[in-house]
């Protein structure tokens, strides 16, 4: 099974140890779970964007009083 050595400063390591302890996990399990969780988060966000893009025109028709397409920046509301 592949593995990875990761370097931390003393301050960073102290924070990682505290976070792992707070979750009741070993350092190894905590760092593993962070990577996997981030991968799943990115997959979820990509899927949500695809879903929103697919339904955007339907939403615009159903809720014309909401932010019009011309005021959106890359699919998001302009600030």
MIDREN-937262 format. One record per residue: x, y, z of N, C-alpha, C, O, CB in turn; chain; residue in one letter. Coordinates in steps of 0.2 Angstrom, whole numbers, plus 2048, in hexadecimal, padded with zeros to 3 digits. Each point is the difference from the previous one (the first is absolute). Glycine has a CB too. Layout:
<drendrens>
n.xx: X, n.yy: Y, n.zz: Z, ca.xx: X, ca.yy: Y, ca.zz: Z, c.xx: X, c.yy: Y, c.zz: Z, o.xx: X, o.yy: Y, o.zz: Z, cb.xx: X, cb.yy: Y, cb.zz: Z, chain: A, resn: A
...
</drendrens>
This chain:
<drendrens>
n.xx: 804, n.yy: 7FA, n.zz: 800, ca.xx: 7FC, ca.yy: 806, ca.zz: 800, c.xx: 804, c.yy: 806, c.zz: 800, o.xx: 805, o.yy: 801, o.zz: 804, cb.xx: 7F2, cb.yy: 7F9, cb.zz: 802, chain: A, resn: X
n.xx: 808, n.yy: 80B, n.zz: 7F6, ca.xx: 804, ca.yy: 806, ca.zz: 800, c.xx: 800, c.yy: 804, c.zz: 806, o.xx: 7FB, o.yy: 800, o.zz: 804, cb.xx: 803, cb.yy: 801, cb.zz: 7F0, chain: A, resn: X
n.xx: 807, n.yy: 802, n.zz: 80E, ca.xx: 800, ca.yy: 805, ca.zz: 806, c.xx: 803, c.yy: 806, c.zz: 7FE, o.xx: 803, o.yy: 801, o.zz: 7FB, cb.xx: 7FE, cb.yy: 7F5, cb.zz: 80D, chain: A, resn: X
n.xx: 7FF, n.yy: 80F, n.zz: 7FD, ca.xx: 803, ca.yy: 806, ca.zz: 7FF, c.xx: 803, c.yy: 803, c.zz: 806, o.xx: 7FD, o.yy: 800, o.zz: 806, cb.xx: 7FA, cb.yy: 802, cb.zz: 7F1, chain: A, resn: X
n.xx: 80F, n.yy: 801, n.zz: 809, ca.xx: 803, ca.yy: 803, ca.zz: 806, c.xx: 7FE, c.yy: 808, c.zz: 7FF, o.xx: 802, o.yy: 803, o.zz: 7FB, cb.xx: 807, cb.yy: 7F4, cb.zz: 806, chain: A, resn: X
n.xx: 7F4, n.yy: 80C, n.zz: 804, ca.xx: 7FF, ca.yy: 807, ca.zz: 800, c.xx: 803, c.yy: 803, c.zz: 805, o.xx: 800, o.yy: 7FE, o.zz: 806, cb.xx: 7F5, cb.yy: 800, cb.zz: 7F6, chain: A, resn: X
n.xx: 80E, n.yy: 808, n.zz: 803, ca.xx: 804, ca.yy: 804, ca.zz: 804, c.xx: 7FC, c.yy: 806, c.zz: 803, o.xx: 7FC, o.yy: 803, o.zz: 7FC, cb.xx: 80F, cb.yy: 7FA, cb.zz: 7FE, chain: A, resn: X
n.xx: 7F5, n.yy: 804, n.zz: 80D, ca.xx: 7FD, ca.yy: 805, ca.zz: 803, c.xx: 805, c.yy: 804, c.zz: 804, o.xx: 805, o.yy: 7FD, o.zz: 803, cb.xx: 7F0, cb.yy: 7FD, cb.zz: 7FD, chain: A, resn: X
n.xx: 80A, n.yy: 80D, n.zz: 801, ca.xx: 803, ca.yy: 803, ca.zz: 805, c.xx: 7FE, c.yy: 7FE, c.zz: 807, o.xx: 7FB, o.yy: 7FD, o.zz: 800, cb.xx: 807, cb.yy: 80D, cb.zz: 7F8, chain: A, resn: X
n.xx: 802, n.yy: 7F8, n.zz: 80D, ca.xx: 7FE, ca.yy: 7FE, ca.zz: 807, c.xx: 7F9, c.yy: 803, c.zz: 801, o.xx: 7FC, o.yy: 7FD, o.zz: 803, cb.xx: 810, cb.yy: 802, cb.zz: 801, chain: A, resn: X
n.xx: 7F3, n.yy: 807, n.zz: 7FA, ca.xx: 7F9, ca.yy: 803, ca.zz: 802, c.xx: 7FB, c.yy: 7FD, c.zz: 7FC, o.xx: 7FA, o.yy: 7FF, o.zz: 803, cb.xx: 80C, cb.yy: 80C, cb.zz: 7FF, chain: A, resn: X
n.xx: 7FB, n.yy: 7F3, n.zz: 7F8, ca.xx: 7FB, ca.yy: 7FD, ca.zz: 7FC, c.xx: 7FE, c.yy: 7F9, c.zz: 803, o.xx: 7FB, o.yy: 7FE, o.zz: 800, cb.xx: 809, cb.yy: 808, cb.zz: 7F6, chain: A, resn: X
n.xx: 802, n.yy: 7F6, n.zz: 80C, ca.xx: 7FF, ca.yy: 7FA, ca.zz: 803, c.xx: 7FC, c.yy: 800, c.zz: 806, o.xx: 7FB, o.yy: 7FC, o.zz: 801, cb.xx: 80F, cb.yy: 800, cb.zz: 7FA, chain: A, resn: X
n.xx: 7F7, n.yy: 809, n.zz: 809, ca.xx: 7FC, ca.yy: 801, ca.zz: 806, c.xx: 7F9, c.yy: 801, c.zz: 7FF, o.xx: 7FB, o.yy: 7FD, o.zz: 803, cb.xx: 80F, cb.yy: 808, cb.zz: 802, chain: A, resn: X
n.xx: 7F4, n.yy: 7FF, n.zz: 7F5, ca.xx: 7F9, ca.yy: 801, ca.zz: 7FE, c.xx: 7FD, c.yy: 7FA, c.zz: 7FE, o.xx: 7FA, o.yy: 7FE, o.zz: 801, cb.xx: 809, cb.yy: 80D, cb.zz: 7FC, chain: A, resn: X
n.xx: 801, n.yy: 7F1, n.zz: 7FF, ca.xx: 7FD, ca.yy: 7FA, ca.zz: 7FD, c.xx: 7FF, c.yy: 7FA, c.zz: 805, o.xx: 7FB, o.yy: 7FD, o.zz: 800, cb.xx: 80B, cb.yy: 806, cb.zz: 7F6, chain: A, resn: X
n.xx: 7FE, n.yy: 7FD, n.zz: 80F, ca.xx: 7FF, ca.yy: 7FB, ca.zz: 806, c.xx: 7FA, c.yy: 802, c.zz: 804, o.xx: 7FC, o.yy: 7FC, o.zz: 801, cb.xx: 811, cb.yy: 802, cb.zz: 7FF, chain: A, resn: X
n.xx: 7F2, n.yy: 808, n.zz: 801, ca.xx: 7FA, ca.yy: 803, ca.zz: 804, c.xx: 7FA, c.yy: 7FE, c.zz: 7FC, o.xx: 7FB, o.yy: 7FE, o.zz: 803, cb.xx: 80C, cb.yy: 80B, cb.zz: 802, chain: A, resn: X
n.xx: 7F9, n.yy: 7F8, n.zz: 7F4, ca.xx: 7FA, ca.yy: 7FF, ca.zz: 7FC, c.xx: 7FE, c.yy: 7F9, c.zz: 800, o.xx: 7FB, o.yy: 7FE, o.zz: 800, cb.xx: 808, cb.yy: 80C, cb.zz: 7F9, chain: A, resn: X
n.xx: 803, n.yy: 7F2, n.zz: 806, ca.xx: 7FF, ca.yy: 7F8, ca.zz: 800, c.xx: 7FD, c.yy: 7FE, c.zz: 807, o.xx: 7FB, o.yy: 7FC, o.zz: 800, cb.xx: 80E, cb.yy: 803, cb.zz: 7F8, chain: A, resn: X
n.xx: 7FA, n.yy: 803, n.zz: 80D, ca.xx: 7FD, ca.yy: 7FF, ca.zz: 807, c.xx: 7F9, c.yy: 802, c.zz: 801, o.xx: 7FC, o.yy: 7FC, o.zz: 803, cb.xx: 810, cb.yy: 805, cb.zz: 801, chain: A, resn: X
n.xx: 7F2, n.yy: 804, n.zz: 7FA, ca.xx: 7F9, ca.yy: 803, ca.zz: 800, c.xx: 7FB, c.yy: 7FB, c.zz: 7FD, o.xx: 7FB, o.yy: 800, o.zz: 802, cb.xx: 80A, cb.yy: 80C, cb.zz: 7FF, chain: A, resn: X
n.xx: 7FE, n.yy: 7F1, n.zz: 7F9, ca.xx: 7FB, ca.yy: 7FC, ca.zz: 7FD, c.xx: 801, c.yy: 7F8, c.zz: 802, o.xx: 7FD, o.yy: 7FC, o.zz: 7FD, cb.xx: 804, cb.yy: 80C, cb.zz: 7F9, chain: A, resn: X
n.xx: 803, n.yy: 7F7, n.zz: 80F, ca.xx: 802, ca.yy: 7FA, ca.zz: 802, c.xx: 803, c.yy: 7FB, c.zz: 7FB, o.xx: 7FF, o.yy: 7FA, o.zz: 800, cb.xx: 7F7, cb.yy: 808, cb.zz: 807, chain: A, resn: X
n.xx: 80E, n.yy: 801, n.zz: 7F5, ca.xx: 804, ca.yy: 7FC, ca.zz: 7FB, c.xx: 807, c.yy: 800, c.zz: 801, o.xx: 803, o.yy: 805, o.zz: 803, cb.xx: 7F4, cb.yy: 7FE, cb.zz: 7F5, chain: A, resn: X
n.xx: 80D, n.yy: 7F8, n.zz: 805, ca.xx: 807, ca.yy: 800, ca.zz: 800, c.xx: 802, c.yy: 806, c.zz: 7FB, o.xx: 7FC, o.yy: 802, o.zz: 7FC, cb.xx: 805, cb.yy: 7F1, cb.zz: 807, chain: A, resn: X
n.xx: 805, n.yy: 80F, n.zz: 7FD, ca.xx: 803, ca.yy: 805, ca.zz: 7FB, c.xx: 7FF, c.yy: 7FD, c.zz: 7F9, o.xx: 7FE, o.yy: 803, o.zz: 7FC, cb.xx: 80A, cb.yy: 802, cb.zz: 80D, chain: A, resn: X
n.xx: 7FA, n.yy: 7F5, n.zz: 7F6, ca.xx: 800, ca.yy: 7FC, ca.zz: 7FA, c.xx: 7F9, c.yy: 800, c.zz: 7FD, o.xx: 7FE, o.yy: 802, o.zz: 7FA, cb.xx: 80B, cb.yy: 7F7, cb.zz: 809, chain: A, resn: X
n.xx: 7F2, n.yy: 805, n.zz: 801, ca.xx: 7F9, ca.yy: 800, ca.zz: 7FE, c.xx: 7FD, c.yy: 807, c.zz: 7FE, o.xx: 7FC, o.yy: 801, o.zz: 7FC, cb.xx: 802, cb.yy: 7F4, cb.zz: 80B, chain: A, resn: X
n.xx: 804, n.yy: 810, n.zz: 7FE, ca.xx: 7FD, ca.yy: 807, ca.zz: 7FF, c.xx: 803, c.yy: 803, c.zz: 7F9, o.xx: 7FC, o.yy: 802, o.zz: 7FC, cb.xx: 804, cb.yy: 7FF, cb.zz: 811, chain: A, resn: X
n.xx: 806, n.yy: 7FE, n.zz: 7F2, ca.xx: 803, ca.yy: 803, ca.zz: 7FA, c.xx: 7FD, c.yy: 7FC, c.zz: 7FA, o.xx: 7FF, o.yy: 803, o.zz: 7FB, cb.xx: 80C, cb.yy: 800, cb.zz: 80B, chain: A, resn: X
n.xx: 7F5, n.yy: 7F7, n.zz: 7FA, ca.xx: 7FD, ca.yy: 7FC, ca.zz: 7FB, c.xx: 7F9, c.yy: 802, c.zz: 7FE, o.xx: 7FE, o.yy: 802, o.zz: 7FA, cb.xx: 808, cb.yy: 7F4, cb.zz: 809, chain: A, resn: X
n.xx: 7F6, n.yy: 80B, n.zz: 802, ca.xx: 7F9, ca.yy: 802, ca.zz: 800, c.xx: 7FF, c.yy: 807, c.zz: 7FD, o.xx: 7FB, o.yy: 802, o.zz: 7FC, cb.xx: 802, cb.yy: 7F7, cb.zz: 80D, chain: A, resn: X
n.xx: 808, n.yy: 80C, n.zz: 7F8, ca.xx: 800, ca.yy: 806, ca.zz: 7FE, c.xx: 800, c.yy: 800, c.zz: 7F8, o.xx: 7FD, o.yy: 804, o.zz: 7FC, cb.xx: 808, cb.yy: 801, cb.zz: 80F, chain: A, resn: X
n.xx: 800, n.yy: 7F7, n.zz: 7F3, ca.xx: 801, ca.yy: 800, ca.zz: 7F8, c.xx: 7FA, c.yy: 7FD, c.zz: 7FD, o.xx: 7FE, o.yy: 802, o.zz: 7FB, cb.xx: 80E, cb.yy: 7FC, cb.zz: 807, chain: A, resn: X
n.xx: 7F1, n.yy: 7FD, n.zz: 801, ca.xx: 7FA, ca.yy: 7FC, ca.zz: 7FD, c.xx: 7FA, c.yy: 805, c.zz: 800, o.xx: 7FD, o.yy: 801, o.zz: 7FB, cb.xx: 808, cb.yy: 7F4, cb.zz: 808, chain: A, resn: X
n.xx: 7FA, n.yy: 80E, n.zz: 803, ca.xx: 7FB, ca.yy: 805, ca.zz: 800, c.xx: 800, c.yy: 806, c.zz: 7FB, o.xx: 7FB, o.yy: 802, o.zz: 7FD, cb.xx: 805, cb.yy: 7FB, cb.zz: 80F, chain: A, resn: X
n.xx: 806, n.yy: 805, n.zz: 7F3, ca.xx: 801, ca.yy: 806, ca.zz: 7FB, c.xx: 7FF, c.yy: 7FD, c.zz: 7F9, o.xx: 7FD, o.yy: 804, o.zz: 7FC, cb.xx: 80B, cb.yy: 801, cb.zz: 80B, chain: A, resn: X
n.xx: 7FA, n.yy: 7F5, n.zz: 7F7, ca.xx: 7FE, ca.yy: 7FD, ca.zz: 7FA, c.xx: 7F9, c.yy: 800, c.zz: 7FF, o.xx: 7FD, o.yy: 801, o.zz: 7FB, cb.xx: 80D, cb.yy: 7F8, cb.zz: 805, chain: A, resn: X
n.xx: 7F2, n.yy: 804, n.zz: 805, ca.xx: 7F9, ca.yy: 800, ca.zz: 800, c.xx: 7FC, c.yy: 807, c.zz: 7FF, o.xx: 7FB, o.yy: 800, o.zz: 7FD, cb.xx: 806, cb.yy: 7F5, cb.zz: 80A, chain: A, resn: X
n.xx: 802, n.yy: 80F, n.zz: 7FD, ca.xx: 7FD, ca.yy: 807, ca.zz: 800, c.xx: 801, c.yy: 803, c.zz: 7F9, o.xx: 7FB, o.yy: 803, o.zz: 7FD, cb.xx: 808, cb.yy: 7FF, cb.zz: 80E, chain: A, resn: X
n.xx: 802, n.yy: 7FD, n.zz: 7F1, ca.xx: 801, ca.yy: 803, ca.zz: 7F9, c.xx: 7FC, c.yy: 7FC, c.zz: 7FC, o.xx: 7FD, o.yy: 803, o.zz: 7FB, cb.xx: 80F, cb.yy: 800, cb.zz: 807, chain: A, resn: X
n.xx: 7F3, n.yy: 7F7, n.zz: 7FE, ca.xx: 7FB, ca.yy: 7FC, ca.zz: 7FC, c.xx: 7F9, c.yy: 802, c.zz: 801, o.xx: 7FC, o.yy: 801, o.zz: 7FB, cb.xx: 80B, cb.yy: 7F5, cb.zz: 806, chain: A, resn: X
n.xx: 7F7, n.yy: 80C, n.zz: 805, ca.xx: 7F9, ca.yy: 802, ca.zz: 802, c.xx: 7FF, c.yy: 807, c.zz: 7FD, o.xx: 7FB, o.yy: 801, o.zz: 7FD, cb.xx: 805, cb.yy: 7F9, cb.zz: 80E, chain: A, resn: X
n.xx: 805, n.yy: 80A, n.zz: 7F6, ca.xx: 800, ca.yy: 807, ca.zz: 7FD, c.xx: 7FF, c.yy: 800, c.zz: 7F8, o.xx: 7FC, o.yy: 803, o.zz: 7FD, cb.xx: 80B, cb.yy: 802, cb.zz: 80D, chain: A, resn: X
n.xx: 7FD, n.yy: 7F7, n.zz: 7F3, ca.xx: 800, ca.yy: 7FF, ca.zz: 7F9, c.xx: 7F9, c.yy: 7FE, c.zz: 7FE, o.xx: 7FD, o.yy: 802, o.zz: 7FB, cb.xx: 80F, cb.yy: 7FB, cb.zz: 804, chain: A, resn: X
n.xx: 7F1, n.yy: 7FE, n.zz: 804, ca.xx: 7FA, ca.yy: 7FD, ca.zz: 7FF, c.xx: 7FA, c.yy: 805, c.zz: 801, o.xx: 7FB, o.yy: 801, o.zz: 7FC, cb.xx: 809, cb.yy: 7F4, cb.zz: 807, chain: A, resn: X
n.xx: 7FD, n.yy: 80F, n.zz: 802, ca.xx: 7FB, ca.yy: 805, ca.zz: 801, c.xx: 800, c.yy: 806, c.zz: 7FB, o.xx: 7FB, o.yy: 802, o.zz: 7FE, cb.xx: 806, cb.yy: 7FC, cb.zz: 80E, chain: A, resn: X
n.xx: 805, n.yy: 804, n.zz: 7F2, ca.xx: 800, ca.yy: 805, ca.zz: 7FA, c.xx: 7FD, c.yy: 7FD, c.zz: 7FA, o.xx: 7FD, o.yy: 804, o.zz: 7FC, cb.xx: 80E, cb.yy: 800, cb.zz: 809, chain: A, resn: X
n.xx: 7F7, n.yy: 7F6, n.zz: 7F9, ca.xx: 7FD, ca.yy: 7FD, ca.zz: 7FA, c.xx: 7F8, c.yy: 800, c.zz: 801, o.xx: 7FC, o.yy: 801, o.zz: 7FB, cb.xx: 80E, cb.yy: 7F8, cb.zz: 803, chain: A, resn: X
n.xx: 7F3, n.yy: 805, n.zz: 808, ca.xx: 7F9, ca.yy: 7FF, ca.zz: 801, c.xx: 7FD, c.yy: 807, c.zz: 7FF, o.xx: 7FB, o.yy: 801, o.zz: 7FD, cb.xx: 807, cb.yy: 7F5, cb.zz: 80B, chain: A, resn: X
n.xx: 801, n.yy: 80F, n.zz: 7FB, ca.xx: 7FE, ca.yy: 807, ca.zz: 800, c.xx: 800, c.yy: 803, c.zz: 7F9, o.xx: 7FB, o.yy: 803, o.zz: 7FE, cb.xx: 809, cb.yy: 7FF, cb.zz: 80D, chain: A, resn: X
n.xx: 801, n.yy: 7FC, n.zz: 7F1, ca.xx: 800, ca.yy: 803, ca.zz: 7F9, c.xx: 7FB, c.yy: 7FD, c.zz: 7FC, o.xx: 7FD, o.yy: 803, o.zz: 7FC, cb.xx: 80F, cb.yy: 7FE, cb.zz: 805, chain: A, resn: X
n.xx: 7F2, n.yy: 7F8, n.zz: 800, ca.xx: 7FB, ca.yy: 7FD, ca.zz: 7FC, c.xx: 7F9, c.yy: 803, c.zz: 802, o.xx: 7FC, o.yy: 800, o.zz: 7FB, cb.xx: 80B, cb.yy: 7F5, cb.zz: 805, chain: A, resn: X
n.xx: 7F8, n.yy: 80D, n.zz: 806, ca.xx: 7FA, ca.yy: 803, ca.zz: 802, c.xx: 7FF, c.yy: 807, c.zz: 800, o.xx: 7FA, o.yy: 803, o.zz: 801, cb.xx: 805, cb.yy: 7F3, cb.zz: 806, chain: A, resn: X
n.xx: 806, n.yy: 80E, n.zz: 7F7, ca.xx: 800, ca.yy: 807, ca.zz: 800, c.xx: 7FA, c.yy: 803, c.zz: 7FC, o.xx: 7FD, o.yy: 804, o.zz: 802, cb.xx: 810, cb.yy: 7FC, cb.zz: 800, chain: A, resn: X
n.xx: 7F3, n.yy: 7FE, n.zz: 7F8, ca.xx: 7FA, ca.yy: 803, ca.zz: 7FC, c.xx: 7F9, c.yy: 7FF, c.zz: 802, o.xx: 7FC, o.yy: 804, o.zz: 800, cb.xx: 80C, cb.yy: 7FA, cb.zz: 7F6, chain: A, resn: X
n.xx: 7F7, n.yy: 7FB, n.zz: 80D, ca.xx: 7FA, ca.yy: 7FF, ca.zz: 803, c.xx: 7FF, c.yy: 804, c.zz: 806, o.xx: 7FA, o.yy: 803, o.zz: 801, cb.xx: 807, cb.yy: 7F1, cb.zz: 7FB, chain: A, resn: X
n.xx: 804, n.yy: 80D, n.zz: 808, ca.xx: 7FF, ca.yy: 805, ca.zz: 806, c.xx: 7FF, c.yy: 807, c.zz: 7FE, o.xx: 7FB, o.yy: 803, o.zz: 803, cb.xx: 80D, cb.yy: 7F6, cb.zz: 803, chain: A, resn: X
n.xx: 7FB, n.yy: 809, n.zz: 7F5, ca.xx: 7FF, ca.yy: 807, ca.zz: 7FD, c.xx: 7F9, c.yy: 801, c.zz: 7FE, o.xx: 7FD, o.yy: 805, o.zz: 801, cb.xx: 80F, cb.yy: 7FC, cb.zz: 7FC, chain: A, resn: X
n.xx: 7F1, n.yy: 7FA, n.zz: 800, ca.xx: 7F9, ca.yy: 800, ca.zz: 7FD, c.xx: 7FB, c.yy: 800, c.zz: 806, o.xx: 7FB, o.yy: 804, o.zz: 800, cb.xx: 809, cb.yy: 7F7, cb.zz: 7F5, chain: A, resn: X
n.xx: 7FE, n.yy: 801, n.zz: 810, ca.xx: 7FB, ca.yy: 800, ca.zz: 806, c.xx: 800, c.yy: 805, c.zz: 805, o.xx: 7FB, o.yy: 802, o.zz: 803, cb.xx: 807, cb.yy: 7F2, cb.zz: 7FC, chain: A, resn: X
n.xx: 804, n.yy: 810, n.zz: 801, ca.xx: 801, ca.yy: 805, ca.zz: 805, c.xx: 803, c.yy: 806, c.zz: 7FC, o.xx: 806, o.yy: 802, o.zz: 802, cb.xx: 7FC, cb.yy: 7F6, cb.zz: 808, chain: A, resn: X
n.xx: 7FA, n.yy: 80B, n.zz: 7F2, ca.xx: 803, ca.yy: 806, ca.zz: 7FC, c.xx: 802, c.yy: 806, c.zz: 804, o.xx: 804, o.yy: 804, o.zz: 7FE, cb.xx: 7F5, cb.yy: 7F8, cb.zz: 7F9, chain: A, resn: X
n.xx: 805, n.yy: 804, n.zz: 80F, ca.xx: 801, ca.yy: 806, ca.zz: 805, c.xx: 807, c.yy: 7FF, c.zz: 803, o.xx: 803, o.yy: 805, o.zz: 803, cb.xx: 7F1, cb.yy: 7FD, cb.zz: 7FF, chain: A, resn: X
n.xx: 80F, n.yy: 7F8, n.zz: 7FE, ca.xx: 807, ca.yy: 7FF, ca.zz: 803, c.xx: 805, c.yy: 803, c.zz: 7FB, o.xx: 7FF, o.yy: 803, o.zz: 7FB, cb.xx: 7FD, cb.yy: 7F2, cb.zz: 80A, chain: A, resn: X
n.xx: 80A, n.yy: 80A, n.zz: 7FD, ca.xx: 806, ca.yy: 803, ca.zz: 7FC, c.xx: 800, c.yy: 7FE, c.zz: 7F9, o.xx: 800, o.yy: 7FA, o.zz: 7FF, cb.xx: 807, cb.yy: 806, cb.zz: 80C, chain: A, resn: X
n.xx: 7F8, n.yy: 805, n.zz: 7F1, ca.xx: 800, ca.yy: 7FE, ca.zz: 7F8, c.xx: 807, c.yy: 7FE, c.zz: 7FE, o.xx: 805, o.yy: 801, o.zz: 802, cb.xx: 7F2, cb.yy: 807, cb.zz: 7FC, chain: A, resn: X
n.xx: 808, n.yy: 7F3, n.zz: 7FD, ca.xx: 806, ca.yy: 7FD, ca.zz: 7FD, c.xx: 806, c.yy: 806, c.zz: 7FE, o.xx: 806, o.yy: 7FF, o.zz: 801, cb.xx: 7F3, cb.yy: 7F7, cb.zz: 7FB, chain: A, resn: X
n.xx: 804, n.yy: 80F, n.zz: 802, ca.xx: 805, ca.yy: 806, ca.zz: 7FE, c.xx: 804, c.yy: 803, c.zz: 805, o.xx: 805, o.yy: 803, o.zz: 7FF, cb.xx: 7F3, cb.yy: 7FF, cb.zz: 7F8, chain: A, resn: X
n.xx: 806, n.yy: 7FD, n.zz: 810, ca.xx: 803, ca.yy: 803, ca.zz: 805, c.xx: 804, c.yy: 7FA, c.zz: 804, o.xx: 803, o.yy: 802, o.zz: 805, cb.xx: 7F4, cb.yy: 807, cb.zz: 7FC, chain: A, resn: X
n.xx: 80A, n.yy: 7F1, n.zz: 7FC, ca.xx: 804, ca.yy: 7FB, ca.zz: 803, c.xx: 807, c.yy: 800, c.zz: 7FD, o.xx: 801, o.yy: 802, o.zz: 7FB, cb.xx: 7F5, cb.yy: 7F7, cb.zz: 807, chain: A, resn: X
n.xx: 80F, n.yy: 805, n.zz: 803, ca.xx: 807, ca.yy: 800, ca.zz: 7FE, c.xx: 801, c.yy: 7F8, c.zz: 800, o.xx: 800, o.yy: 7FD, o.zz: 805, cb.xx: 803, cb.yy: 80F, cb.zz: 7FF, chain: A, resn: X
n.xx: 7FF, n.yy: 7F1, n.zz: 7F6, ca.xx: 801, ca.yy: 7F9, ca.zz: 800, c.xx: 7FB, c.yy: 7FC, c.zz: 804, o.xx: 802, o.yy: 7FB, o.zz: 803, cb.xx: 80A, cb.yy: 808, cb.zz: 7FC, chain: A, resn: X
n.xx: 7EE, n.yy: 7FE, n.zz: 800, ca.xx: 7FB, ca.yy: 7FC, ca.zz: 803, c.xx: 7FE, c.yy: 802, c.zz: 807, o.xx: 7FB, o.yy: 7FE, o.zz: 803, cb.xx: 809, cb.yy: 7F9, cb.zz: 7F6, chain: A, resn: X
n.xx: 800, n.yy: 80E, n.zz: 80A, ca.xx: 7FF, ca.yy: 802, ca.zz: 807, c.xx: 7FD, c.yy: 807, c.zz: 800, o.xx: 801, o.yy: 804, o.zz: 7FB, cb.xx: 808, cb.yy: 7F4, cb.zz: 809, chain: A, resn: X
n.xx: 7F4, n.yy: 80A, n.zz: 801, ca.xx: 7FD, ca.yy: 806, ca.zz: 801, c.xx: 806, c.yy: 806, c.zz: 801, o.xx: 805, o.yy: 7FE, o.zz: 803, cb.xx: 7F0, cb.yy: 7FD, cb.zz: 802, chain: A, resn: X
n.xx: 80A, n.yy: 80A, n.zz: 7F7, ca.xx: 805, ca.yy: 806, ca.zz: 801, c.xx: 7FF, c.yy: 803, c.zz: 807, o.xx: 7FA, o.yy: 801, o.zz: 802, cb.xx: 806, cb.yy: 801, cb.zz: 7F1, chain: A, resn: X
n.xx: 806, n.yy: 7FF, n.zz: 810, ca.xx: 7FF, ca.yy: 803, ca.zz: 807, c.xx: 7FF, c.yy: 808, c.zz: 7FF, o.xx: 7FF, o.yy: 803, o.zz: 806, cb.xx: 809, cb.yy: 7F4, cb.zz: 7FE, chain: A, resn: X
</drendrens>
